[in-house]
Amino acid sequence: MKQTENTETFHQRDSVSEEGSLVYWVTTDMHYLADELYDEGPVFQRLLLSNDGKLIERGTDILDTFIDQAKDANPDGILICGDLTFNGEVISLQKLKDKFSVLQEAGIPVYVIPGNHDIDYPFADTYIGENKGKTKNMNTETFTNIAGRFGYDNALSKEESTFSYVSALSDDLWLMALDTNTHFNSGTLTDATFKWAEEQLKLAKEKNIQVITMSHQNVLKQNDMMYKGFVMNNHEDVEKLLKKYDVYLNLSGHSHLQHTAVSESLTDICTESLSVYPLQYGILRISKDRQQFSYQNQTLDIYEDEARIRFDETVTRMVEPQLQGLDIPENIRNEMIALACEVNAYSYAGLAYDKTSLRNSEGFGYWEKYGKDLFWYVYLKNMLEN
């Protein structure tokens, strides 16, 4: 298990490790596909060539390693910010229930919310042999029946039309899970949920209880260029609500991007997908007075080289078509692709890297010389300047 050299978020760091602080592991976007839903045949190989860098075929090993490490570390709980399943397969969620139950039996509570891939998702398929097949997907009732034991069933309060709930992490700290994905119009905190959330936040304030929240979609923009479809549709209203009641931390996923966004008193930490390079999760520490926190990443320390290769292959498939129309030598094209792979890998993993050096590199110089009219030049420039 390896701590990555990426960005950490702190509120007065020195007081976070004191006695009485709480420690939670944060993960998201597992996109788990049950082993019995695929084989190594042609249709699955085509899936691997079209997906966004996930190590789908290592899903069971990734989850088992995560669970084993959590059992050894014994955090106060596990927070999972949605997209539990690959594409909403009932079988995949049933397998996850068995795995998460091992943690709960070890005294480590698990709290989940659904993502946009989990409920009413129409692409619950099998990948066996030559062609895709169909497997049962889940509606809200099915998701709740299977995953309800992970936060929802024993919650202090539930918003009955969604999988939103409030759980007491301690006498003076509540977790509010904000579900925006139990309706076909995913990504919006509904009026009913918004009203319920404000009632719970008001109650917590009256009781002098601190609240932190978790959601699948982001509340704050994590990237200036690519945020549409990743933030909640009504994210500005949700942001105002959380600030009004002194919520200082939201935990999110969905973007597959390790990044922290801050707006005045509110921090939104987007944790990267557990199934994408470098296969990492977050460790959240909340101070004894519940007013300060730290967050740092930890890698599973498995399949890292394989995950990087898969990630680079994905970036290459996206960049190559844009370069096809350029009359440039192959070696220059390869250097432009290599630069894109390096910047994207570091940026998505939240790793610290020398942006100035890369801006001044030969590879980026080629982008400036030959590719200024391309989306990828604008994208890379944005990544290297922010």
C-alpha positions in Angstrom: 0.0 0.0 0.0 1.6 3.2 -1.1 0.7 6.9 -0.4 0.7 8.9 -3.5 2.5 12.3 -3.8 -0.7 14.2 -4.7 -2.6 17.1 -3.4 -3.8 17.0 0.2 -6.5 19.2 1.6 -6.2 20.4 5.1 -8.0 22.6 7.6 -5.4 23.3 10.3 -3.6 20.0 9.7 -1.9 19.7 13.1 -5.0 19.1 15.0 -6.5 16.4 12.8 -4.4 13.5 14.1 -5.3 14.0 17.7 -7.1 11.5 19.9 -10.8 11.6 19.3 -10.5 12.3 15.5 -12.3 10.0 13.1 -10.9 8.3 10.1 -12.9 7.3 7.0 -11.8 5.7 3.7 -13.4 7.3 0.7 -13.9 5.6 -2.6 -16.1 5.9 -5.7 -16.8 4.7 -9.2 -15.8 1.1 -8.7 -17.8 0.2 -11.8 -17.7 -3.4 -10.7 -18.7 -6.1 -13.3 -19.4 -9.5 -11.7 -17.1 -12.2 -13.0 -19.9 -14.4 -14.4 -21.0 -11.6 -16.7 -17.9 -11.7 -19.0 -15.2 -14.0 -20.4 -12.1 -13.3 -22.3 -13.9 -13.6 -25.7 -14.1 -11.1 -28.6 -17.0 -9.0 -27.3 -15.2 -8.4 -24.0 -12.0 -7.5 -25.8 -13.9 -5.0 -27.9 -15.3 -3.5 -24.6 -11.8 -3.1 -23.3 -10.8 -1.2 -26.4 -13.7 1.2 -26.1 -13.9 1.9 -22.3 -12.4 4.8 -20.5 -9.3 3.2 -19.0 -11.0 1.1 -16.3 -9.3 -2.3 -15.4 -12.7 -4.0 -15.6 -11.2 -7.5 -15.7 -9.3 -6.9 -12.4 -12.4 -5.7 -10.6 -12.6 -8.6 -8.2 -8.9 -8.4 -7.2 -9.2 -4.6 -6.8 -12.2 -4.9 -4.5 -10.8 -7.8 -2.5 -7.5 -5.9 -2.0 -9.3 -2.8 -0.9 -11.4 -4.8 1.6 -8.4 -6.7 3.0 -6.5 -3.4 3.5 -9.5 -1.8 5.1 -9.9 -4.7 7.5 -6.2 -4.4 8.4 -6.4 -0.6 8.9 -9.8 -0.6 10.7 -11.0 2.9 9.8 -14.2 4.2 11.4 -16.1 3.6 8.2 -16.1 3.4 4.4 -17.8 6.1 2.3 -18.6 5.1 -1.3 -19.8 7.9 -3.6 -21.7 6.0 -6.3 -21.3 4.1 -9.6 -20.9 0.9 -7.6 -21.7 -1.3 -10.6 -20.4 -1.2 -14.2 -23.8 -0.5 -15.8 -26.5 -1.3 -13.3 -26.4 -5.1 -13.2 -28.3 -6.7 -10.4 -25.8 -9.5 -10.1 -22.9 -7.1 -9.8 -24.6 -5.3 -6.9 -25.4 -8.6 -5.2 -21.8 -9.5 -5.3 -20.8 -6.1 -3.9 -23.3 -6.6 -1.1 -21.5 -9.8 -0.1 -18.1 -8.0 -0.2 -19.3 -5.0 1.7 -20.9 -7.2 4.3 -17.5 -8.6 5.2 -16.5 -5.1 6.2 -19.6 -4.6 8.3 -19.1 -7.9 10.0 -15.6 -6.8 10.9 -17.1 -3.7 12.6 -16.4 -1.3 9.8 -19.7 0.4 8.6 -20.2 1.1 4.9 -22.2 4.0 3.6 -23.1 4.1 -0.1 -25.1 6.2 -2.6 -26.0 5.2 -6.1 -24.4 6.8 -9.2 -25.8 7.4 -12.6 -24.7 3.9 -13.7 -26.5 2.1 -11.0 -30.3 2.7 -11.2 -32.5 2.4 -14.3 -29.4 2.2 -16.5 -30.3 0.6 -19.9 -26.9 -1.0 -20.7 -26.8 -3.9 -18.2 -25.1 -6.4 -20.5 -23.2 -9.6 -20.6 -19.9 -9.9 -22.5 -19.5 -13.6 -23.3 -18.3 -15.0 -26.5 -18.9 -13.1 -29.8 -21.8 -10.8 -28.9 -23.3 -8.8 -26.0 -26.3 -10.3 -24.1 -28.6 -8.8 -21.6 -28.8 -9.2 -17.8 -31.2 -7.8 -15.3 -30.8 -4.1 -14.4 -32.1 -2.5 -11.3 -34.7 0.0 -10.4 -34.8 2.1 -7.2 -36.6 -0.6 -5.2 -34.1 -3.3 -6.2 -31.1 -1.1 -5.4 -32.6 -0.2 -2.0 -33.4 -3.9 -1.2 -29.8 -4.9 -1.9 -27.8 -1.9 -0.8 -30.0 -0.5 1.9 -28.1 -2.1 4.7 -25.2 0.2 3.8 -26.4 3.4 5.4 -30.0 3.8 4.3 -31.9 1.1 6.3 -30.6 2.3 9.7 -30.5 6.0 9.0 -31.6 8.7 11.4 -33.7 10.1 8.6 -34.5 9.1 5.0 -35.9 10.9 2.0 -38.3 8.3 0.8 -38.4 9.1 -2.9 -34.6 8.7 -3.3 -31.7 7.0 -1.6 -30.8 10.1 0.4 -30.3 9.7 4.1 -28.6 11.0 7.2 -26.4 8.8 9.4 -24.8 9.6 12.7 -21.0 9.1 12.4 -20.7 10.2 16.0 -22.8 12.1 18.6 -21.6 15.4 17.1 -21.1 14.5 13.4 -23.7 13.5 10.7 -23.2 12.2 7.2 -25.8 13.4 4.7 -26.0 11.3 1.6 -27.5 13.3 -1.3 -28.8 11.0 -4.0 -29.4 12.6 -7.4 -29.6 9.3 -9.4 -32.8 7.4 -8.6 -34.7 9.1 -11.4 -34.3 9.1 -15.2 -33.3 12.8 -15.0 -30.1 12.0 -13.2 -27.9 14.7 -11.8 -30.6 16.9 -10.2 -31.3 17.1 -6.5 -35.1 17.0 -6.6 -37.3 19.6 -4.9 -38.4 16.9 -2.4 -34.8 16.0 -1.5 -33.8 19.6 -1.3 -36.6 20.4 1.1 -35.8 17.3 3.2 -32.1 18.2 3.2 -32.7 21.7 4.5 -34.9 20.3 7.3 -32.2 18.0 8.4 -29.5 20.6 8.2 -31.6 23.0 10.2 -32.2 20.3 12.8 -28.4 19.5 13.0 -27.7 23.2 13.5 -30.2 23.4 16.4 -28.5 20.4 18.0 -25.0 21.8 17.4 -24.1 18.8 15.2 -21.7 19.2 12.3 -22.7 17.8 9.0 -20.6 16.6 6.0 -22.2 15.5 2.8 -21.5 13.0 0.0 -22.9 12.9 -3.5 -22.1 11.3 -6.8 -22.1 14.3 -9.0 -19.9 17.2 -7.9 -21.3 20.2 -6.1 -18.4 22.5 -7.2 -16.8 22.5 -10.6 -13.7 20.4 -10.6 -12.4 21.5 -14.0 -13.1 24.8 -15.8 -13.4 23.2 -19.2 -15.1 19.9 -18.4 -17.7 20.3 -15.8 -21.0 20.0 -17.7 -22.6 16.7 -16.9 -20.3 16.2 -13.9 -21.7 18.8 -11.5 -25.3 18.6 -10.3 -27.7 20.3 -12.7 -28.7 22.6 -9.8 -25.3 22.7 -8.2 -25.4 26.4 -7.5 -28.5 26.0 -5.3 -27.0 23.0 -3.5 -23.8 25.0 -2.9 -25.8 27.8 -1.3 -27.8 25.4 0.8 -24.6 23.7 2.2 -22.9 27.0 2.9 -26.1 28.4 4.6 -25.9 25.6 7.2 -22.1 25.6 7.6 -21.4 22.3 5.7 -17.7 22.6 5.0 -17.1 19.4 3.2 -18.7 17.4 0.3 -17.3 14.2 -1.0 -18.1 13.3 -4.6 -17.0 11.2 -7.6 -18.4 10.8 -11.1 -15.7 12.8 -12.9 -13.0 10.0 -12.5 -10.8 12.9 -11.6 -8.8 13.3 -8.3 -9.3 17.0 -7.6 -10.3 19.4 -4.8 -12.5 22.4 -5.4 -13.0 25.2 -2.9 -15.6 27.9 -2.8 -15.3 30.1 0.3 -16.2 27.9 3.2 -17.1 24.8 1.2 -14.7 22.2 -0.1 -15.7 19.5 -2.6 -13.2 16.6 -2.8 -13.7 14.5 -6.0 -12.1 11.1 -5.5 -10.8 9.3 -8.6 -12.3 6.0 -9.8 -10.9 3.1 -7.9 -10.7 1.1 -11.1 -8.6 3.6 -13.0 -4.8 4.3 -12.8 -3.3 4.5 -10.2 -6.1 2.5 -8.3 -6.4 4.8 -5.3 -8.8 5.9 -2.6 -8.9 8.7 -0.1 -8.2 8.7 3.6 -10.3 11.4 5.4 -9.5 12.4 8.9 -11.9 14.6 10.9 -10.7 16.4 14.0 -12.0 15.9 17.5 -13.8 19.2 17.4 -15.3 18.2 13.9 -14.3 21.5 12.4 -11.1 20.5 10.6 -10.2 17.7 8.2 -7.3 16.3 6.2 -7.5 14.1 3.1 -4.8 12.2 1.4 -4.7 9.4 -1.3 -3.5 5.9 -0.9 -2.9 3.5 -3.8 -3.8 -0.2 -3.5 -0.2 -0.9 -4.8 -1.4 -3.5 -7.3 -1.7 -3.6 -11.1 -0.3 0.0 -11.3 1.8 -0.6 -14.4 -1.1 -2.4 -16.1 -3.5 0.4 -15.1 -1.1 3.1 -16.5 -0.8 1.2 -19.8 -4.6 0.9 -20.1 -5.0 4.6 -19.2 -2.4 5.7 -21.9 -4.1 3.5 -24.5 -7.3 5.2 -23.8 -5.8 8.7 -24.1 -4.0 7.6 -27.3 -7.3 6.5 -28.9 -8.8 9.9 -28.2 -5.9 12.0 -29.4 -4.9 10.1 -32.5 -8.0 11.0 -34.6 -7.4 14.7 -34.0 -3.8 14.3 -35.2 -4.7 12.4 -38.4 -5.3 15.6 -40.4 -1.9 17.1 -39.5 0.9 16.8 -42.0 3.6 15.9 -39.5 6.2 13.2 -39.2 5.4 10.1 -37.1 8.0 10.9 -34.5 6.5 14.3 -33.8 3.0 12.8 -33.6 4.2 10.2 -31.1 5.8 12.9 -28.9 2.5 14.9 -28.9 0.6 11.8 -27.9 3.2 11.0 -25.2 2.8 14.5 -23.8 -1.0 14.2 -23.7 -0.7 10.8 -21.9 1.6 12.2 -19.3 -0.4 15.3 -18.5 -3.7 13.4 -18.4 -2.3 10.6 -16.1 -0.9 13.1 -13.6 -3.9 15.3 -13.7 -6.5 12.6 -13.3 -4.6 10.9 -10.5 -4.1 14.3 -8.7 -0.4 13.7 -8.7 2.0 16.6 -8.2 4.1 17.3 -11.3 6.3 20.0 -12.8 3.8 21.8 -15.0 6.4 24.5 -16.0 8.8 21.8 -17.3 6.1 20.2 -19.4 4.9 23.6 -20.7 8.5 24.1 -21.9 8.9 20.6 -23.2 9.5 19.7 -26.9 6.2 17.7 -26.9 4.1 20.7 -25.8 6.0 22.9 -28.3 4.8 20.6 -31.1 1.2 21.1 -29.8 1.7 24.8 -30.0 3.2 24.7 -33.4 1.0 22.1 -35.1 -2.2 21.7 -33.0 -3.4 25.1 -31.8 -6.7 24.6 -33.5 -7.4 21.3 -31.9 -9.5 20.7 -28.7 -6.6 18.7 -27.2 -4.3 21.6 -27.4 -6.8 23.8 -25.5 -7.4 21.1 -23.0 -3.7 20.4 -22.3 -2.9 24.1 -22.1 -5.7 24.4 -19.5 -4.4 21.5 -17.5 -0.8 22.9 -17.5 -1.9 26.5 -16.5 -4.3 25.7 -13.7 
